[in-house]
Amino acid sequence: MNNTFDPDNNGYYGEFGGAFIPEMLYPNVLELQNNYKQIIKDPSFQQELNQLLKDYVGRPTPLFYSKNLSKEFGAKVYLKREDLNHTGAHKINNTIGQILLAKRLGKKNIIAETGAGQHGVATATTCALLGMKCTVYMGAVDIARQKPNVDRMKMLGATVVEANSGSKTLKDATNEAIRHWINHPADCYYVIGSVVGPHPYPDMVAKFQSVISKEIEFQLLEKEKTNKPDYVIACIGGGSNAMGAFYHFINNEHTKLIAVEAAGKGINTKQTAATIALGKQGVIHGSLTYLMQDENGQITEPYSISAGLDYPGIGPAHAFLHNTNKISVVSITDQQALEAALHLSRVDGIIPALESAHALAYLNQLKSKLQSTDIVVVNLSGRGDKDMLTYEKYFTNEK
């Protein structure tokens, strides 16, 4: 795996990152810190991981040239089809990697958190494949709006535990999963689904998701005779799909990296999840990063129509990339994302996840800057099956 973007030995990207953890979790996290790089680099681990990514997940995923979007936006628009992975999103790239690692550490019980449900489904799927017990924590609000994924997790043999604290969404599911881990430190492995949490999770997840940008490089070389797109656009909550799409382009000054946050009902309202736009430095779920908080430092409740972007923080690597101007962070509202999802469905026959629709929607704002020779890659991080109940409410007013 390409090590072009690593934290320091203490897990810091500049001033962001680290491992702020309860004492009872220290042995678990230290065990990971001391072993993960060696395990990941082991040739037999790489062989097993790559074989599963190819034969089970279905990688490489296509890089689809959209003639219709290219004509509309006046540039060469490509969609990286992570929605065509087994389970319907990029999340399984990470769960297969982490659960293979957990087996090498001798763990048998897997716990996870999920918002939109895609990480939960990917974790449950991988546990079924590899014979591991699986418990997934999910906020009560997300359980109601993502019922298809809840049913999938249960069919795959996972126990789904409802989180009823706070806003009953992703942040609260993560809190409950960490509590479970604290109470069962010896036999549990916690599969974090994004580039968040204490070191080494942000780095580990980034490395497992970096397969996305690695594929974009060789696929573009084949299609366009260059491995340097002009723009890569990805939605961002915690930031795993964005980090995967950006990873191999971070030190490439030619490529502009655009991370799209969920503005919700608007960044000037209290119903938003635009962390970079509104957040301040603080510690959440084990790392120092940007997070949404009030004047007393209390974490405020985020909001997005998209369950996967409904998180009050952001991965520490993304916070660092933002501060050093390696990425541009923009925001898209619920309405803009819904309109983009409907538009892609009608012009290309692809129903995207609401998360991915935020990235797609930014094409409208980028259009005036584009030239006909520009190559734009939008990471289509997931498919929209899970969001059909939300889309249905919107479509009732559409002709």
N, C-alpha and C positions, 0 to 999 in steps of 0.2 A: 504494500500500500504506500502511496506517495506521501512523504512526510514534509510537504511544503508548508504546512501551517500547524505547528505544534505549540502547546502551552509550555511554560517552564516546568521545572521539576516539582514545583508545588501546585501546579495546575492553574497558573495565572496567565491570562492573555493581557499583557500590560498590567493595569490595576484591577482587572476583573477576573473573577473565578474563585479558586481556592476550594477549601473543604470545611465548611462550618457545620459541624455535625455533633449530635449528642454523644456522650462518652460511650454509651452501650453499642453504638454503631462503628466506633473507631476500628475495632479489629476487622470488621467486614470490609470497610472502605480501604484500610491499609492492605489487606489481603489482595484486593483488586489492584491498588496502586502498584504493589510489588510484583504482580504477575501478569497483568493484562497485555503489556507490550510483548513480553516473551511468548505468551500463548498465541497472540494474534500473528506473530511473525513465523511461528512454527510451520514448516512446509506441509505437514500432515493436516494441520488446522486449515490452512489456506486451500488445500486440495478439497477437503470436505465442504468448506464454505462455498467455494466457487462451483463445485459440482451441484450443490443444492440450489444456488442462485440460477444456474443454467437450466437444470432439469426439473426443478420443483417450482421455483418462482417464475421462471420464464424469461430470464435475462439473456441477452440485452433487450431492453424495451425499445420499441421503435422511436425514431426521431422523424416525426411526420411533417412534411412540407405542406402547409395549408395554402393552396392556391387561392381560396376564397378570402382568407384573412390577409394574404399578401397583397392581393389586388385592392382590398379595402383600405389597408393602412400604408400602402406605397412602399413596402419593404419586403424582404424575404422572411416570412414568419414561420418558424418551426415550433411544433409542440412535442416536448419530451413526454412520452406516453407512460408515465408511472402508473396511470390508472389501469394499465393492462397487466400489471403484476398480479400474481395469485393473491387473493384477498382484496384486490382493488385499490391499492395505494402503495406508496413508497415504504411504509412502516415495516414491512416484512424483511427488507434489507437488513435492518437493525436487529429485529427480534431473532432471526436465525443466527446472526453473529453472536449476540449476547447469550443466547441459550446454549449454543455450542460451547461458549466459554464457561458458562455456569456448570455444565456437565464436567468439564475438565477440572473445575474446582471442587467437584464432588457434591454439588447441591442437587436436591431432588424436588424442592418446592419453589415454584416461581410465583412472584406477585408482580402486579403491574397496575398502573393507573391509565385511564383513558378519558378523552373528552368526546370527540366525534365518534369514537368506537373503533376506528380503524387500527389503532395500536392494540387495543384489547383483542380484536379479532385476529390480528397478526400474531400476538402472543399466544392466544388460545390455539391457533392453528399450528404453530411451531411446537407447542407443548404436546399436542396430540401426536404430531409426527415423531417427536423424540422421546415420548413416554414420560413426560413430567407432569406433576400436579400443578394446576393453574388457578390462581385467585385474582380477579380483576376488580378494582375499585372504580366506581363511576358515579358522578353526581346525579342526584334524583332528577334534576332538570334535564340533563343530557340523556338519561335513561328514557324519559318521556319523548324527547324529540329525535332520538336515534334508536327506536325500537327494533328495526331490522337487524342492526348490529348486535343488540343485546340478545336477540333470539339466536343469531349465528354463534355467539360466544357460548351460550348454553348448550347448543347442539354439538359444539366441539368439545364439550366436557368441562368447561370452565365454570367456576363459581363466581357469580357477579354480585358484588356487595355494594349496596346503595349508600352513598355519602349524603347526609342530610344537614351538614353544617354549612354556615356561610351562605354563599350564593348557590350552593348545591351543583357546582360545575367542576371544571378541571382542577382548579387550585385546591378545592376541598377534597377531591378524589385523591390528589397527590398527598395531601396532609394525612389522610386515612391510611394510605399505602405505607407511608413512612412510619406511622404509629405501629402498624402490623410488623414492619421490619424490626423496629425497636424491641417489640415483644417476642420476636422469634429470630434472633440474630444468627443463631448457629446453623439452622437448616434451610433458611430462605435466601433466595437470590432475587433482588429487586431489579426488574427490567425497566429502566426509565426510557420513555418513548421519544424524548427530544434531546436537544443539545443543552440541557439544563441539569441542575443537581450538583452535588459535590464532585470534585476531581476524583476519579478519572472519567466520569460519565460524559461530560461534554466532548472530550477528545475521542472517547471510544465510539460514541454515536456518530460523530463527524467522520471518523475513518470508515465505519461500516456504510454510511450513506454516500461517501465520496465516489462510489461506483457510478453514480448518476453523471457527475461531471466528467469522469474518465470516459464513459461511453459517448457523451456529447462530443468530446474531442475527436475520437476516432470516427464517429459517424459523420461529423461535419467535414472532416478531412476527405472522406469518401465522396460526399455530396457536393461540397463547395471548394475543395482543394485548399482549405484552410482549417486549422483547429482553433481559431480565435474568433468567436462571434463578437458582434459589436455590442449586443445587450443580452444579458441573462436576467429574466424576471421570475421571481418566486414569491409566493405568499409566506408570511412569517407570523407565528405565534410564539412558541418556544424557539422554533427555527430549524428543525431537522431536515425538512425537504430543501429549504433555502441553502443550508450549509452543504448539503449533498450536491446541489446544482452549482454552487459557487466554488467549491473546494479547490479544483485544479485551475481556477482562473483568478484566484485571490492575488497572486503576485504578477498577474498579467495586466499591464497598464492599458492595453488596447481595449479590453472588455469592460463595459460598464455593468456593474452588478446592482440590481434594484430589488430591494426587499419591500413587500407590500403588506402593511399592517391593516388590521380591521378597525376602521373608524367607527363602526357601529352606526348609530344615528347621527354621528358627527363629532369631531374632536372638541367642539365647543359645548357639547352636552355632557351629562354625566353617564351617558350610555355609550361607552366606547371601550375599546381594548387596544388603543394606540399607545403602546408603552414608550417607544422612543420619542414620540411627539410630546408626551405629557409626563413621563416618568422621571424619577430621580434615583440616585444611587442608593442601594440598600441590599440587604441579604434576604433571599427567598430560596427555600428548598435547598439550602446547602452551599450557595455560591453568591458572591458579590456581583451585582449586575444593576441594570436599570429596572425599576419596577414602579407601578402606579401606587401612590401612597398619599395620605393626607398630611396636613401641616404637623401632625404629631408623630408621623412616621408609621402610622397604621396602614396596612395594605387596603386599598380600596377595591370594591367589587368591579371586575371588568364586565363588559357586555359586547357580544357580537351575535348576529344571527347564525354564525358559523361556530359550531361547538368546538372545533379543533383550533380556533384562533382566540377563544374566550379565556385568555390567560393574562394575569396582571404583570408578568415579567417577560424576560427575553433571555436567550442563551448568552453567557458571558463572552463568548467569542464574537457574537454579533454586536454586543455592546462595544467591544474593542474595535471591531471593523468600522462601526459607525463613527467612533471618536477619532479614528485615524483616516477617515474619508476614503476607506477602501470600498464601502458600499453606500448607496443612497437609500434612505428609508422614506417611503411615501405611505399614504393611507387612502383607503377606499371604503366607502359607506356600504351598508347593507343593500340599499337600493341599487347602487352601481354594480355590485357583485351579482345580484339577482338578474339584472338586465343583461350582463355579460354571459351568464350561464344560459339564459334563454337564447341569446344570439348565437352562441356556439352550437347549441343544439339544433338550431334552425339552418345554419349555413354549412356546418360540417358533419352533422349527425352524431355529435359527441356530447353527452350530458356530463358536465364536469361536477366534481364535488364543490360545495360552496366555498371551501377554503381556496381551491384552485381558481375559482371564478374571480376572486379578489385580484389575483395576478393578471388574469385575462383582461379585467376591467381597466387596468392601467394602460393598456394599449391606446385607449382613447385619449389619454393625456399626453402620451408619448408621440402621437401621430405627427404633430406639427414639427417635431425635431428629426423625423426619420427621412432618410434618403433611399432611393430605389436600390442602391447596392448594399444597404445595411442588412446584416443578418441578426435577427431577433429570435431568441429561444425562450419560450415560456414553459416553465416546468409544470406540467399537468399532474399535480401530486396525487390525485385520487379521482375516482369516478363518483357520479352523483346518485347511485342507487340508494344510498343511506339517507339522502336529503329529499327524497321524493315527497314526504309528508309536508316539508316546508315549501317545496316548489309548488305543490298542489294548492296550498293556500294562496300563493302568489298568482298562479295560473288562472284561478277562478275569475280574476278581473281582466284576463287577457283574451282576446278574440283569436 
